[in-house]
């Protein structure tokens, strides 16, 4: 996916409602997970990403600072994020427990 024409979200747009269910893409444009939920908002938010699993079953939730994700909106208005983390790196993180 070519992200060069996608519009980056502003800090004010980094809200739990807007980021929920956003797809997360890794360095090779691989779909590595999706946003489960968000703690906080703006530049200090913690994004909980469900990694692995199939159709939400067996996924491992991990917490990542929002600063490690580049959230944007594509031509269709869909919110997604790009990160330098790989799926394997996220899977190695401690499980986030609510």
FITOR-418870 format. One record per residue (C-alpha): residue number from 1; x, y, z; residue in one letter. Coordinates in steps of 0.001 Angstrom, whole numbers, padded with zeros to 6 digits. Layout:
<NUM; <X; Y; Z>; "A">,
...
END
This chain:
<1; <000000; 000000; 000000>; "X">,
<2; <001341; 003410; -000920>; "X">,
<3; <000967; 005580; 002182>; "X">,
<4; <002511; 008694; 000600>; "X">,
<5; <-000875; 010213; -000300>; "X">,
<6; <-002521; 009379; 003015>; "X">,
<7; <-003321; 012189; 005421>; "X">,
<8; <-001567; 011994; 008807>; "X">,
<9; <-003820; 012379; 011826>; "X">,
<10; <-003253; 015363; 014072>; "X">,
<11; <-002591; 014920; 017793>; "X">,
<12; <-006167; 016065; 018507>; "X">,
<13; <-007476; 013207; 016322>; "X">,
<14; <-005626; 010526; 018324>; "X">,
<15; <-008730; 009572; 020293>; "X">,
<16; <-009905; 006124; 021384>; "X">,
<17; <-013064; 006307; 019240>; "X">,
<18; <-011199; 007206; 016046>; "X">,
<19; <-008349; 004723; 016509>; "X">,
<20; <-010465; 001698; 017534>; "X">,
<21; <-010138; -001239; 015117>; "X">,
<22; <-007512; 000538; 012974>; "X">,
<23; <-005260; -001862; 011066>; "X">,
<24; <-001544; -001717; 011935>; "X">,
<25; <000990; -002260; 009131>; "X">,
<26; <004599; -003274; 009754>; "X">,
<27; <007772; -002240; 007914>; "X">,
<28; <007068; -004476; 004898>; "X">,
<29; <003447; -003289; 004696>; "X">,
<30; <002383; -006540; 006359>; "X">,
<31; <-000875; -006439; 008319>; "X">,
<32; <000511; -007112; 011807>; "X">,
<33; <-002525; -006430; 013982>; "X">,
<34; <-005324; -004066; 014854>; "X">,
<35; <-006116; -001575; 017586>; "X">,
<36; <-008076; -003227; 020372>; "X">,
<37; <-008438; -000087; 022470>; "X">,
<38; <-006579; 003015; 023610>; "X">,
<39; <-005635; 004307; 027053>; "X">,
<40; <-005593; 008113; 027062>; "X">,
<41; <-005512; 010391; 024043>; "X">,
<42; <-003094; 012602; 022151>; "X">,
<43; <000685; 012156; 022213>; "X">,
<44; <000757; 010315; 025574>; "X">,
<45; <-001787; 007613; 024672>; "X">,
<46; <-001014; 003902; 024938>; "X">,
<47; <-002383; 001893; 022018>; "X">,
<48; <-003331; -001717; 022717>; "X">,
<49; <-002739; -003816; 019609>; "X">,
<50; <-004113; -007327; 019102>; "X">,
<51; <-001308; -009282; 017417>; "X">,
<52; <-001625; -012695; 015803>; "X">,
<53; <-004613; -014937; 016126>; "X">,
<54; <-007346; -015424; 013571>; "X">,
<55; <-010540; -013383; 013506>; "X">,
<56; <-009691; -012060; 016963>; "X">,
<57; <-009304; -015543; 018479>; "X">,
<58; <-005929; -016232; 020060>; "X">,
<59; <-004671; -012689; 019548>; "X">,
<60; <-002197; -011304; 022094>; "X">,
<61; <-002816; -007719; 023282>; "X">,
<62; <000335; -005606; 023640>; "X">,
<63; <000719; -001938; 024644>; "X">,
<64; <002643; 000444; 022397>; "X">,
<65; <003130; 004217; 022861>; "X">,
<66; <001164; 006124; 020227>; "X">,
<67; <004450; 007851; 019306>; "X">,
<68; <005649; 004509; 017852>; "X">,
<69; <002772; 004493; 015360>; "X">,
<70; <002104; 006793; 012399>; "X">,
<71; <-001693; 007040; 012164>; "X">,
<72; <-003218; 008220; 008897>; "X">,
<73; <-006386; 008190; 006825>; "X">,
<74; <-006439; 006640; 003336>; "X">,
<75; <-008342; 007809; 000242>; "X">,
<76; <-011492; 006054; 001503>; "X">,
<77; <-011264; 007693; 004945>; "X">,
<78; <-010147; 004473; 006669>; "X">,
<79; <-007807; 005045; 009627>; "X">,
<80; <-004720; 002825; 009850>; "X">,
<81; <-001172; 003062; 011176>; "X">,
<82; <002349; 002223; 010088>; "X">,
<83; <005118; 001191; 012480>; "X">,
<84; <008703; -000003; 012342>; "X">,
<85; <007787; -002904; 014692>; "X">,
<86; <007433; -006334; 013078>; "X">,
<87; <004748; -008847; 014039>; "X">,
<88; <007410; -011018; 015699>; "X">,
<89; <008717; -008073; 017749>; "X">,
<90; <005202; -007275; 018962>; "X">,
<91; <004552; -010924; 019828>; "X">,
<92; <007689; -010883; 022022>; "X">,
<93; <006347; -007983; 024115>; "X">,
<94; <004673; -008674; 027442>; "X">,
<95; <000932; -009284; 027225>; "X">,
<96; <-001159; -006263; 028172>; "X">,
<97; <-003604; -007062; 030953>; "X">,
<98; <-006469; -004689; 031667>; "X">,
END
